Amino acid sequence: MSEQRETVTWEELSWSNHIEQEALVRLLINKGILSQDELLNEVRLVQQAYAGQKS
């Protein structure tokens, strides 16, 4: 039996990753494992780290 593969675009892949990440973040916040403020602070730190790598 041959397995048929579906080709997806980069946009579809990006959108899928975005949805999965959003679901994971919502679960973590709803379960009290992570707060909205903790998430935003961590996002800022990661953004700064990536910005520092570009320079």
C-alpha positions in Angstrom: 0.0 0.0 0.0 1.3 3.4 -0.9 0.7 6.3 1.5 -0.6 9.4 -0.2 0.8 12.7 1.2 -1.0 16.0 1.1 1.0 19.1 0.2 0.4 22.1 2.3 1.5 25.7 1.8 3.8 27.6 4.2 0.7 29.8 5.0 -1.3 26.7 6.0 1.5 25.3 8.1 2.0 28.7 9.8 -1.7 29.0 10.5 -1.8 25.4 11.9 1.1 26.1 14.2 -0.5 29.3 15.4 -3.8 27.6 16.3 -1.9 24.8 18.1 0.2 27.3 20.1 -2.9 29.3 21.0 -4.7 26.2 22.2 -1.6 25.2 24.4 -1.3 28.7 25.9 -5.1 28.8 26.7 -4.8 25.4 28.4 -1.8 26.5 30.5 -3.6 29.8 31.5 -6.9 28.1 32.2 -5.3 25.4 34.4 -3.4 28.2 36.4 0.0 26.9 35.3 0.8 30.2 33.6 -0.7 33.7 34.0 -1.3 36.1 31.2 1.3 38.5 32.6 3.9 35.7 32.8 3.2 34.8 29.2 3.5 38.5 28.0 6.7 38.9 30.0 8.2 35.8 28.5 7.2 36.9 25.0 9.0 40.2 25.5 12.1 38.4 26.7 12.1 36.1 23.6 11.5 39.0 21.3 14.5 40.8 22.8 16.7 37.8 22.5 15.8 37.4 18.8 16.3 41.1 18.2 19.8 40.8 19.8 20.7 38.0 17.5 19.8 40.0 14.4 22.2 42.8 15.3 
